[in-house]
């Protein structure tokens, strides 16, 4: 009986998470009518957008490398036990 309750709760959590993600993605689609922002135009005209992209890619690469190293350490610890 208890296992059915936990499975039902897990399904409820999954459906709730899916609905929340769908709602969030719909909100992200709400943009102004012209499709171009003054801030984006300024960043592109000054060439700063490339700096922003480079910083974002560096942070993303660092997070990925951190996750890979952490996964390897955890796998090594699991094998030792």
Secondary structure, DSSP 8 states (H G I E B T S, - for coil): -HHHHHHHHHHHHHHHHHHHHHHHHHHHT---TTS--HHHHHHHHHTHHHHHHHHHHHHHHHHHHHHHHHHHHHHHHHHH-
